[in-house]
Amino acid sequence: MKSFFPTFHPAWVLTASFGVLGFGLAGTRQASPEPTPAQAEFFEIKIRPVLSVNCFSCHGKDLQMSGLRLDSLAGLQKGGDSGPAIVPGDPDKSLLIKAIRQTGSLKMPPQGKHLKPDEIADLEAWVKMGAPWPKAPTATRPQDAPLWSLKPVVKPPVPKVKNTAWAANPIDAFILAKLESKHQKPAAAADRRTLIRRVSYDLIGLPPSSAEVNAFLADKSPNAYGKVVDRLLASPRYGERWARQWLDVARYADTKGYVFEEDRNYYNAYTYREWVIRAFNSDLPYDQFVTQQLAADRLPEVQNGDDKRPLAALGFLTLGRRFINNTPDIIDDRIDVTMRGLQAFTVECARCHDHKFDPIPTQDYYSLYAVFASSDEAASPISEKSIRDPWIDYNQRLTSTEASIRDLVAKQVTRLRQPEIEKALKADVRQALQSFREGVIPEGDTLNKLGSAFEPDERDRLQRLQKNRAELKAAAPATPEFAMAMVDGAKPGDGVIFKRGNPGNPGGPAPRRFLLALSKPGVEREHWTNGSGRLELAKAIASRENPLTARVFVNRVWQSHFGAGIVRTPSDFGHQGEKPTHPELLDYLAATFMENGWSIKKLHRLIVTSATYRQSSAISEAAYNADPENRTWSRMNRRRLDLEQMRDTVTEAAGRLDLSQVGGKSVDLWSTPFTRRRAVYGFVERQNLPGIFRTFDFASPDITSARRFQTTVPQQALFFMNSPFSVEQARALAERPEIKDAKDDGQRVRRLYQILFARLPDADETAAALAFLKRGEPSPPPVAWQYGYGEFDAGKGRVTSFTPLAHFADGGYRVGPAFPDPALGYLVLNAHGGHPGHDAAHAAIRRWTAPAAMTLQVQGVLVHQQNQGDGVRARIVSSRTGLLGEWKAFKSRTDTMLPSVTVAKGENLDFVVDPVGNDGYDAFVWAPAIRTPDGAQTWDAATTFGPPPPAGLSRLTLYAQALMMTNEFLFVD
């Protein structure tokens, strides 16, 4: 079947990316009459609570100060005495935004109160997207509108189909039954080369090697594909790939977000990532996977066993944003990651009021709030027992010793602060006393000075304690790894409802228990009183009786393999979300998943061995018109590599990907020298997420994300063309031994194709490549300034030698790495001046080359600042006409002006500095500026100074770079 879509061409990835510019930018938007589910969710989570807490009391139903009502979209658009409160699409013109920014005369909230920076940013984003305001639902109670997702999971029978030969497993029967009912057919099977590339990316996030592709093509056994799947599922790379998918759900980051002056790093965040990788690789059953992330500390096998690594799973709860340490917001985030992340239920929308769409009363929100409010964070050592136990013993003894020191010092300081005693103290002791801070052990001289005034017995005891502490620290054992864990609080208890989400306005009780909608009807809900309730919450979620848990997870796995879920709102299984395209298939997968012991690997194998998964992505025009969104799954969806897949693939193609190390602390992915580790180990900076992450649609670490939205923007193409990372990897690819040492260009092209595409080029591709490579190497761009040393011949009036300074370090050009140079001494040129060599034969020379014939002015000041030595001599020398000017400076400043110099294209002006006698103390300042008389062009030696430009790319490197920008390389069919 021939596709009506164009065949991919290497150059088209650029035009496709830049084509988005043609769409233009919309003008001021009208308020959206029907918000999308994502917009409605954003409003209910981020906007309505802020307005309710801060605005409705003065601008709501009962009171409209200044004629303004803010509890409806109509009220916002109508405005008050000053006009409309918002201009949908334009925050800068909206009075509401101006008021909450408080940069002008209009300031809200009143009386010196301020919204938080993230609340202001959310309101700005909401107005910019058109101020979507969900309409009040007509039915919000379960008895009025039964919710499909809350019905028990019952395994349906496998439907009977006509085309039994096509179905490889039960999945295909469900897909084919609907296709046949619509008189449609599935697509043809993908070819083997496409299939192994697809399943490799889906299971391990990396492409197959050329050898792996060839082995699969040559394997004619009936189970050839099954063997590939089993090999990939057994690979350590599988855990790395699927951990990264889960980290999106867990809103993983290595930092806290904005926290004022507090250290914002999560130094032990990586232990959670390691736990997730290990869990996927070991095929930890999903019910245990969930339970450990909510309550590992409460499990008997963890409490009593030697293996404490499961405690790292609690990073699922503790790794969220810190919201400037606002406890209600931190707990709200934990409720969200638990209920939306694991249940696809938007419970956080019930923070200020009963959920507007789903059967979630506010009391249920605060029941969960009480669970997390009854839990405390804890840093727990998780290394093996041989490391953990000695450290625990050491830490207990050190803590006890330091507590004794603090207590002793505090008591003695209290005594010293008595007026009659303090008056008699020496000045240095009084100064130490003033610097003392309660609860902190003074260090060094401060403690010694204070101790000198202690009572004799206490002074002796302090010395013994200090000695003990020093000995403990000197013999400190190895520090274990720590989990960002959680423990039950000392006094767990039930909560109360916060009216309108305001902690200062408590309402009725909220006992710790599970959601009403997910509890058995007619049965009184269990009141959780044993500890915080997290273990009971975990059991309620990781239960076969829970209708959401398995459905939500299998849907997300399906989404990862097909590019869209059976339910296309993977974080919302409520009334605002979409219904499943194939509800019976969803339930079949969920039931089978639980029957198979919640095995994630068995779920993968079931999906990827289906004929549905193995379809081609090619599509006819008729099939596209019948189902443009592929809701019948009559073909595979073509997908672009995500950020991590792209980076790993490019790094591997360059021969630089290091797969030997699994685990470890996070690394910077985008700074030189570029790490060779997989992208899953990249450092995620929550507050200042690098632009490259956003360019390639990385999930926001601020909130749980069940999917990534793909965009096509010019910055993506620009990254591949211009970024140091892309250039370096392309150069490394061209320098790979098998490429560099090939016998001719034809062999180089073939090997490039084998590395990048696991295939050989066809005749047209080969011809185009050879024609490009035969054009010769591109000329390097001209440079205005060069830096070197040489000799001026006074008799000839010319510079007779010029040797470039080849080494750049510490902001200057030098002879070599050693400084001073063993042969030429302190010879250096920097932005503002430099130092000549030992003698006139090794003068420092700053060379400027004229880009065209022109008349110029030269301005500058020669400065010698040393009080010793004998000064320096400066000359300006033309390569065409000879000496143009000469000056000397010794402990002085000298203007070096040439009011008019005519130069020819390519002529050099050398700015030469040599010692007058010896080269001692000959550092100088001289950074001339060359200008055209009208000032239109300037070459300033100081402002244009910099390190040498990167080496130009060879034609082979340019070709390799172009291949890495092709759709064939960056997309998966």
DARAKA-V218968 format. One record per backbone hydrogen bond with DSSP energy under -1.0 kcal/mol. NH is the residue of the N-H (numbers start at 1). CO is the residue of the C=O. Records with the same first field share a line. If there is no record, write none. Layout:
NH=CO + CO
//
This chain:
4=619
12=9
14=11
15=11
16=12
17=13
18=14
19=15
21=18
22=19
23=20
24=21
40=36
41=37
42=38
43=39
44=40
45=41
46=42
47=43
48=43
51=47
52=48
53=49
54=50
55=51
56=51
58=55
59=55
60=63
65=58
67=64
68=65
70=59
76=72
77=73
78=74
79=75
80=83
81=66
83=80
85=76
89=127
90=87
94=91
96=85
98=94
99=95
100=96
101=97
102=98
108=99
113=110
120=116
121=117
122=118
123=119
124=120
125=121
126=122
127=123
128=124
129=125
130=127
131=126
144=141
145=141
150=147
151=148
164=162
166=163
172=169
174=170
175=171
176=172
177=173
178=174
179=175
180=176
181=177
182=178
183=180
184=179
187=634
190=614
195=191
196=192
197=193
198=194
199=195
200=196
201=197
202=198
203=199
204=200
213=209
214=210
215=211
216=212
217=213
218=214
219=215
224=221
227=223
228=224
229=225
230=226
231=227
232=228
233=229
234=230
238=235
240=236
241=237
242=238
243=239
244=240
245=241
246=242
247=243
250=246
251=248
252=247
254=684
256=264
262=259
266=254
269=266
271=268
272=269
273=269
274=270
275=271
276=272
277=273
278=274
279=275
280=276
281=277
282=278
283=280
284=279
286=598
289=285
290=286
291=287
292=288
293=289
294=290
295=291
296=292
298=295
299=296
302=299
303=299
304=300
311=308
312=309
313=310
314=311
315=312
316=313
317=314
318=314
319=315
322=256
324=258
325=322
326=323
330=326
331=327
332=328
333=329
334=330
335=331
336=332
337=333
338=334
339=335
340=336
341=336
342=338
343=339
345=339
347=345
349=346
350=347
351=348
355=360
360=358
365=361
366=362
367=363
368=364
369=365
370=366
371=367
372=368
373=369
374=370
375=372
376=487
378=485
380=483
382=481
387=384
388=384
389=385
391=387
392=388
393=389
394=390
395=391
396=392
397=393
398=394
399=395
400=396
401=397
402=398
403=399
404=400
405=401
406=402
407=403
408=404
409=405
410=406
411=407
412=408
413=409
414=410
415=411
416=412
417=413
418=415
421=418
422=418
423=419
425=422
430=426
431=427
432=428
433=429
434=430
435=431
440=437
446=443
448=444
449=445
450=446
451=447
452=448
453=450
454=451
459=455
460=456
461=457
462=458
463=459
464=460
465=461
466=462
467=463
468=464
469=465
470=466
471=467
472=468
473=469
474=470
475=471
476=473
483=380
485=378 + 483
487=376
489=374
495=510
497=508
499=505
501=498
502=499
505=502
507=497
510=495
519=516
523=520
528=512
531=529
537=533
538=534
539=535
540=536
541=537
542=538
543=541
546=543
552=548
553=549
554=550
555=551
556=552
557=553
558=554
559=555
560=556
561=557
562=558
563=559
572=569
573=344
581=566
586=582
587=583
588=584
589=585
590=586
591=587
592=588
593=589
594=590
595=591
596=592
597=594
598=593
603=599
604=600
605=601
606=602
607=603
608=604
609=605
610=607
614=610
615=612
616=188
624=620
625=621
626=622
627=623
630=627
636=616
639=972
641=970
646=642
647=643
648=644
649=645
650=646
651=647
652=648
653=649
654=650
655=652
656=651
658=676
667=681
681=678
682=679
683=667
693=690
695=691
696=692
697=694
698=693
705=248
716=713
718=714
719=715
720=716
721=717
722=718
723=719
727=723
728=724
729=725
730=726
731=727
732=728
733=729
734=730
735=731
736=733
739=736
740=736
741=737
742=739
748=744
749=745
750=746
751=747
752=748
753=749
754=750
755=751
756=752
757=753
759=753
766=762
767=763
768=764
769=765
770=766
771=767
772=768
773=769
774=770
775=772
786=847
788=845
789=803
790=843
793=798
797=793
798=793
800=791
803=789
805=787
807=814
809=812
812=809
813=829
814=807
821=825
825=821
828=835
829=813
830=833
834=924
835=828
837=842
842=839
843=790
844=913
845=788
846=911
847=786
848=909
849=784
850=907
854=903
856=901
857=931
858=898
859=929
862=894
863=925
864=892
872=889
873=914
874=887
875=912
876=885
877=910
878=882
879=908
882=878
884=876
885=876
887=874
889=872
894=862
896=860
898=858
901=856
903=854
906=850
907=904
909=848
910=877
911=846
912=875
913=844
914=873
916=871
924=834
925=863
926=832
929=859
930=939
931=857
932=937
935=932
939=930
941=928
944=940
958=954
959=955
960=956
961=957
962=958
963=959
964=960
965=962
966=963
970=966
971=967
972=639
//
